[in-house]
Amino acid sequence: MSTEDNSRAKATQIPEDRITETQHVLEIDGEQIHYTTRTGTIVLKEESEAQDKTSEGEKPRASIFFVDYTKERPESVDESAWHSSRPITFSFNGGPGSSSVWLHLGLLGPRRVCVTDSDDNPLPPPYKLEDNLHSLLDVTDLVFIDPVSTGYSRALEGEKAAQFHDFRKDIEAVGEFIRLYASRFKRWSSPKFLIGESYGTTRAAGLSGYLQDRHGMYFNGVMLISTILNFQTARFAAGNDLPHILFLPTYTATAWYHHKLADDLQKDLHATLAEVEAFAMSDYALAMMQGDALPVDERKRFATALARYTGLSREYIEQTNLRINIYRFVKELLRDHRRTVGRLDTRFTGVDRDAAGERYEFDPSYAIIQGPYTATLNDYVRNELGFESDLPYEILTDRVHPWRFEEHQNQYVNVAETLRAAMSKNRFLRVFVANGYYDLATPYLATRYTFDHMELDERLREHITMKYYEAGHMMYIHDESLAALKRDLVEFVKSSVTA
């Protein structure tokens, strides 16, 4: 065959799904759970009248990598009855540009990465997995989804990957995968949940509305881990004072953890945070509203108060015009020790080349998790799950940037409104929200502010469950928080199914 014939044959090949199946056993709380794992790729298609359509009239567009875990059905129960009673949860992380590895191998899946020891000290390589005794597999089947350009998911030949790197197109692509999965594996009758982390919470809120309106797929619950729904709460832009107010309690929690506060504030974290939250949402918010009109003596008073609550000097805060940017804070707090603090988890510290800069060189809390999750995922997929690919598994990639928000030009993204509408249309939809006190990527007061401003009907507000943990963005790397989060998620899933 000539080179030209080879090229023509390759161009006419129809991409196919590649899925492997393996069987495993996990013991949780004395119960042996026998489960099947599917690992591989499913081809997303769209209806097309083009010449390159398949025999089914659909044009292949992308190959989506996923891993699922389904509990073995008892022989005494028929398939239809089993599926209608067994919940299924669709999981993804955020970024944008992140694979699903963090929730997969950190919180939900049957295998878990060992990142730190019992004292939260990072472990050295080589890294390993262990059985996850806090997996959610005892109460729900699990499906982990990698959006296009993350993990092993790719746009297919002839398709531009950039088209998927968009707020709306991303929701449509992940939504189409969920619809296709539910149809192909007969899960339309199952109680259904979404769980996302970070930008994955943005995607989850968007999907709650998109799948409901586009495909009539109603969910029992949405679980949000480290939430960002209203981007105005986290964008440090000139003229937007909201983040300065809402980040303050997390600055305080960080200073408390590193013993940078006055003795009376170091006694009880929760009492200190309650005091700071009240200050932030009242006096500090009113001061920010005045801007440059704030009297000089009041400016000095607030600088003193902010110094007390952040561990920074009054002189430094005066120089910032009472506005402490997150990236300045993580460099400044421990500058006298020549250390920086993390953004994802402020409990962890790093070392820059010098202590004079305005921002840190890297996030020490991400550096701690990047290596363990990357190594174990690559080993796990090939050696335990039997799926082979020579593509790089994109853990957290910049290849999705610039990420576009075409429908939000000249405004802040706010999918809290999408979630409100979904809850209003589906009055059984419940929402669980997990917050880390030491999370500077999605601070807990910003999340609380977002939900307090949804204008949700009073009868539906009780459908929102808000929980807090003494850890960071990935609170599940902290053993005590992982155990507490597991208990809270189990209670949420069970109550959402029986409600």
N, C-alpha and C positions, 0 to 999 in steps of 0.2 A: 504494500500500500504506500502511495506517495505521501510526502509531507503534507501536501494540500488535502489529500483524502483523510489523513489522520486528524488534521485540524477541523475538517468539516464534520467528521464522526464525533470528535470531542464536543463540538459546539451543539450537536443535536442530542447528546446524551441527556436524559432526564435525571436530575438529582434524586437520590433515594434516601429514605430514612436509614439510619444505622443505630440499632439498639441491641444491647446485650442484657441478659437477665442472669441474676445470681440469687442464691438463697442464703439467709443468715439467721442467727438467733441472738437476741439481746435479753438480758434479765434486768427488769426494773421493779424494785420493791418486792422481790421474791417471785414475780411473774415472768415466765419465759415467753417472750414474744418472738414467734417465727414470722419472718417477713421476706418479701421478694423485693429486689432492687432492680429497676430498669435504669440503664445509663446509656445515653447516646444523643442522637440528633434527630429532630423532626423538621421536615421541610415545610416552610410557610409558603402558601400560594395565594394568588388572587385571581379572580375571574378576569379573563382577558379575551379579546377578539384578535390579538396579534398573531402573527404567523408562527411564533415560537411557543405557542400554548401547547399544553399536553393534551392527550386524548380526552381528558376530562374537562377540557376548556379552562384550565387554570395555569397561570404563569408562575413558576417557581421564583421566589424572591430572596429568601434567606433560610439558613439552616440554624435552628435554635438548639443549643445543648441544654440538657436537663438531666437531673438525677431524681428518681422518685423512690419512695419507700412505702410499701403497702403491706399491712398486716395480713397474715394468712387467714383465709375464711374457714371457719369451722365446717366440717363435713355435714353437720346437721342443719346448716342454714343455707338456703338457696342464694344465688348471686344477687338477685334483685333485692331481696330483703336485707342482705348484708350491706349493699351499697347505700340503701336508703337510711341505714342506721349508723354507718361508719363515716365520721367526718373526714374531709380532705382539706388540706391547707396548702395554698400556693405561696411560695416564698421567694423573695429577691432582696438584694441589697440596693445601694444607691450610687453615689458618686456625684454626678453621672460618670460612668465608666467602670463601675465596680461589678465584679462577678457576684454570685450568690454564696461565695465560700464562707463568709463570716458567720451568717446565720446557720449555714449548713454544718460547718465543723466547729462552731463555737457554742451554739445554743440548742438547735432543734434536732439535728440528725443523730443517728445511733452511735456515731463515732465522734470523738472530740479531741481537739489539739491540746497538748500540754504546753502551755505558754510560760507560766510562772510556778514557783514553788509555793508552799503553804504560807509564806510570808510575803507573797507578791513580788519576789525577786525573779527577774527573767532567767529562763533556763538556756544553757548553751546548746549549739548544734552538736550532733544531729538530733532532729526533732522526731517526735513520735505521736501516734494516735492512741487513745484508750477508749474503751467502751464509755459512752455517755450515759451515766445513770440518771441524768436529768433530761434525757431526750423526751420530746413530746409525742413520740411514736406510740406510747401506750394509750393515748386518747384520740389521735388523729393520724391519718395517712399524710405523707409529706411530699411535695413536689418543689424542687429547687430549680429556678429558671435563670439562665444567663441571657440578658438582652444582647442584641446584635453588637458585635465587636468586643464583647467581654467573654471570658471563659473560652470555650471552643466555638462560640456562636459567630457566624460570619454572613455577610451579604454574599449572594451567589454571583457567579461570573456573569457580567453584563449588567449587574445592579450596582449602583453607587452606595457605599456604606453610609455616606454622609446624610442620605435621605432619612435614615433611621435615627440620626443624632439630633432629635428634635422632640420637644416636650410632647406634642400631640402624636407624632408618628411613633414614638416609643410606646406610648400607652396603647395605641392601636395594634402594634406588633405583639406586645406582651399579651394584650387582650385576645388577639386572634389565637395565640398559642394556647391560652387557657380554654377558650371555646373548643378548639380542636382536640385538646387533651380530654376534656369532659365528654366530648362526643365519641371519640375513638375508644376510650377506656370505660365508657358507660357510667359516668359519674354525675350526670345531670341531676339525679335524684338524691345525691348525697348532701348532707349539711356541708356548706362550703365557707371557707375562711380565706382571707388574704393576710399576709404578714410581710411588712417591709421595714427596712432600717434606713435612717438618714434620708437621702433623696428617694430611697425606696418607699418612704412614707408619703412623699409627694406622688409617686407613681401609684401607690395603693389607694390613696384618696381619689386620684383621677380615674383609676380602674373601677372603683366602687360606683361611680356615675356612668362611665362609658359602657361597661358590661351590662349594667342594669338597663340603660336606655337603648343601646344598640342591639343587644342580643337577648334581653329579657332575663338575664342571669342574676338572680337575687342571692345575696350572701347573708349568712347568719351573723358573721362578725368580721371586723377589720382590726388587726393588731398592729400597733405602731410602736416601733422601737427607736427612741431618739428622734424626735419628730421635727420636721420642718414643712409646714403647710403654707404659712404666710411669710414670704421672703423679706418683707419689709422689716420683720423683727430681727433679722440677722445680717442686714447689709449696712456696713459702716460707710455711708455716703454723706457728703456734705449736705446739711439741711435735714437729714433724717436722724433725729435724736433718740428714736425708739430703742435701738440696740444698746445704747449707753445705759438706759434705764433697766432693760431686761437682762442684761448680762451681769449686772452688779452682784446679785446673790451668789452667782457661780464664782466670781472673783473672790468673794468672801469665803466660800467653801474651800477654795484653793488655798487661800492664805491661812485658813484654819488648819488645813491638813499639813501645811509646811511650817506651822507654829510661828506665824508672822503677825498675829493679832495680839491685842492687849490681853492680859490675864483674864479679865472678866468675860471676854468674848470667847476664850478658849475652853470654857467649862463645858458647854453643851452645844453641839453643832446645830441641832434643830431649833433650840431657843434663839441662838444667834441669827440663823437664817430667817426666822419669823420676824425678828426685829428689823433686819435689813430689807426684807420684802416690803414691810409696811413703809419704811423710809423711801424705798425706790418708787413705790406706786403713789406716794403722796407728796412729801416735801421735795424730793429730788425731781419728780416728774413736773411739778409746778415750777421749779427753778429752771428746768430745761425749756419750758414753754416761754419763759421771759427772754431767753437768749441774752443778747448783749445789754438788754435793759435791766438785767439783774444788778442791784446795787452792789457797790464794791465791798461793803462790810458783809453783805449776804454771801457774796462770792467767796470771801475768806472763810466764812462759817461753813459753807458747803465743802470747801477744799479740806478743812479739818475733819469733817464728818466722813468724807470719802477716803481720806487717809486712814482713819480709824477702821473702816470697813474693808479696806483692800490690802493693807500692809505696805502700801506705797507711801512715799513721803509727801507732805503737803506741798512742798515746793514743786515737785514733779507734777502733781495734779493741777496746780495752778497753771503750769506751763502748757498743759493739755486743754486748757479752757474748760475744765471739769468734765472732759469727754475722754474716757479711757478706751482706746482702740484695743481690740483683742490681741493683735499681733505685737503691740507695744507691751501689753501686760505680761504676756508669756516670756518676754525678754527681760522686763524690768523687775519682776517680783523677787527673783533670787540673783540679781546682778551682782550683789556684794559677795556672793558665793561662787561667782563665775558659772552659774547654772541657768538653764532655761526650764520651763515647765511645758508639758504637752498641751496640745489643743484637743485631741480626741479624749484624752484622759489626763487631767492635770496632776494626778498623783505621781506621774513619772517625770523624771528630769533628764536633761541632756547637757552636752558640753559643746559650745561653739569654739571656733578658732580664737576669738577674742570676746571680751565682755563689753565692748564699746558700741556695738551695733544697735540699730533700732528694732530689728526683727531677728528671730532665730533663724538658723541655717536649715533646720529640719525639725519635724515634729517627733520628739523622742518617743511618744506613745504609739505612733505608727511604726517607727523603726523596730519596736519590740515585737509587734505582731506580724509584720510583713514576711519575714523569713520563715517562721514556723508554719504559717498557713499556706504559703506557697509550696514549700517542700512537701508537706504532708498531703496536700491535695493532689499534686502530680503523682506521688507514689500510690496513693489510695485508689485513684481512678483506674490506673493501669493494672496494678497488682492485686487489688482486692475486688474491684468491680468489673475488671476484664475489658475495659474500653481503651482502645489504643488510637492515638493521634500524634502525629509529629508536629502539629501546630503548637505554638506557645500558648499555654493557658493564661489568658490575660486576667490577672487577679484584680488590678486597679490600673486602668490604662488611660493615657492622655489622648489616645487615638480618636476618642469621641468628640474632642474639642476642635473648633468651637461648637458648643452645645447651643442649640437655638430655641428661643421661646417666641416664635413668630406671632402667635396670637396674643402675646402679652407685651407688645411693643409700647414703650412709654408708660408702663405701669409695672408694679410688683406682682409677681406670681402669687396667687392666693387660691389654693385648691380646697381650703376650708369651706368655701362656698359650695364646691362640688360635693363634698362630704355631707354638708348640711342638707342639700337637696336630695341626696341619696337616702339619708336617714328619714327625711320627711316623706318620701315616696314609699320606702320600705320601712314601716314602723317597727319591724322586728330586728332591724340591723343594730348591732351593738359594737362599741368601739373600746378597745383597750389601749392605754397609752403608758409606756414605760419611760421613765426619766432617770438619768444619772446625775447626781449632785456635782460630779467633777467633769462634766461634759461641757466644753466650751465651743463645740461645733454646733450643737443644738441645745442651748441652755434651757433648763426646766421652766424658768419663769416666762420665757418667750413662748413656750408651748402652752403654758397655762393661760397666758394672755390671749393666744390665738383661739383657744376653745371658749374663753369667756366672751369673745367677740364674734361668735358664730351666729348670734341671734337665733339660736335653736329654740323651738317650742319647749316650754317648761316641762311638758310631759315626756319629752325625749331626752332631757338632760341627764336623767337617771340611767340612760343607756351608755353613758360614758364612764369608764373606770380609769382613774388616774393613779399610778403608783410611782414610788421613788426609791432609788437604790444608792447606796454609798459606794459608787464606782463611776466610771466615765461613759463615753459614747457606746462602747462595746462592754456594757456592764457585766456580761456573762464571763469575762475573763477573770472576774473576782468570784471566788468559790461561793462565798456567802450570798452574794447577789444572785448568782446563777441558781442556787437552791431556792431562794425566795421568788425569783422570777418564774421558775418552773411551777411552783405552787400556785402563783397568781394566774398563770396562763391556763393551767388545768381547770381551775375554778371558772375562769372566763369561758373557756370552750364548753364545758359542761352546762353552765348556766345559759349560754347562748343557744344551745341546742334544745334545751328543755323549756325555754321561755315561751 
